[in-house]
Amino acid sequence: MLPPDAQMRELASVVLPASLGQARIDKAAADFLAWLRDYKAGAPMPSGYGFPRTQVVGPNPAAHYTEQFEQLGLSALDAAGKRAAVEKALQETKVDRVPPRPNGQHVATDLMAFFYGSSDGEDFLYGVAIKRDDCRGLENSGRRPAALS
């Protein structure tokens, strides 16, 4: 069962950079929930160059999100309390890094993995409009990506 949109937006406001602005934070939360809704366990994963072994995605990582949100109790806390609750939860689950893709260990790191693994997240990290999932065309292939404003 997926958490309500409001809970995911609240968590996103804690774990994603405030410099994104609330509209982009809310969009990242909504995009993550849409990705979870469309998740198909057992779907084939791209093998990547030099890895001929076919792999499939595992079970939906959202299996324990409801309990994790209940344990966080974010709605009853102020901003500092929310951050402390997330930090404590990650320490208790022994999460020491953001996974390359959502893996179900904790909803907070899965949300971060989803965002930073996305085209928008990559653009944010580098501060330029790489738009890796968009085709810039051959005429633009030699140009550096435009700076984000």
N, C-alpha and C positions, 0 to 999 in steps of 0.2 A: 504494500500500500504506500502510495506517495504522500509526502507531507503537503499540507496546504501551501498555496502560493505565498501567503503572508509570512509563514515561518521561514521559507527559503529566502525571501527578500530580506528578512531580519538577519538571518545568518550571513547572507552576502554582504550586508552592511558592516558586519564585524570582520569578516575574513578577506574581503577585497579592498584594495586601496581607495580611500575616500576621494583621492584626486581623480578617479574615474567620473565622479559626479553621480548623484542618486539615480538619474535616468539610465545610465549605462550599467550601474550596479543592478538595478531592477531587471534590466534586459538580460544580463548574464544569468540571473536567478531563473527567469522565465525560460531562457534557452536551455538551461540545465534540466529543468522539469520537463520540457518538451522532449529532450534527448532521452530522459528516463522513460517517458511514456512510450516512446517509439523503440525502445531497446528490445532487441531480439536475441535472447540467449541462444548460443550455438551457431550464430551467424559466422560465416568465414571472415577471418581477418586478412588484410593484405599481408603478404609474406615479406615484402621489402626486397630490395636488391641484395642478392647474395644469400638469401635465406629461403631455399626452395621448399622447406617444410610448411605444409598448410596447417594453420591453427584456427581455432574458433574462439569466439568470445565466451566468457564464463557466464554465470548466473547474473541476473540484474543486481547491481550493487546496492539498490535501495532497500534490500530485504530488512535491514535493521534501523533504517532512518527514523521511523516513528518512535522507537524506544530511545534513540540517541537524542532526538529533539525533546522528548519528555525529560531526560536526564539533564539536558542543558538548561531548561526552564528560562529561556531568554526573555520572554515577554514580561516577566516580573522583575527584571534587572535594569539598572542604568547602564550607560555605555561602558564604564569601567568594569562593572560586574559581568556584562556579557563577554567582554574580552577575557576576563579571568576564568569564566566558566568554560569557554572554548579551550583555553590553554590547559586547564585542569583535565578536561576530557581527553585531550590529545596526549597528555602525560600518562593518564590512566590506561589508555589503549596502546601506549608505547609507540605512537606514531612519531617518527623522527625526520620524515621528509615527505614532500608532496609526491605522490606516485605519478608515473608517466601518463596514466589514464585512471579514471575512477575505478576503485577496486573493492569498495564496500567496507573498508576498515573503519572509516569515519566519514560522516556526511560533510564535515568541514573541509577535510583534505580532498574529498572527492569533488566538491564544488570548486576548490582552487585548481585541481588538476584539469577539470573541464575547462575552466576559463583560460588558464595559462597555456593549455594545449590547443586552444582555438586560434583561428586567424586573428580575431580581435585582441586576444590576450597577447599574442606575439607582437602585433602592432604596438600595443601599449608598452610592452617590455622594451622594445627597441626605439620607441618614440617616432616611428615612421610608418607610412602606409604601405607595408609590404603586400598585404592582401594576398597571402599565399594561396588561398582557395579561389581567387579570381584570376582570369586570364587577362594580362595586361597587353597582350598582342606583341608581335615581333617588332613593330615600330617603337615600342617603349622598352624593349628588353635590355637595351644598353644603358638606360637612365637609372639613376639611383631613385629609390622610393621617396616620395614627397614627405616632408616632416609633418607630423600631426600638429594641429594647432590647438 
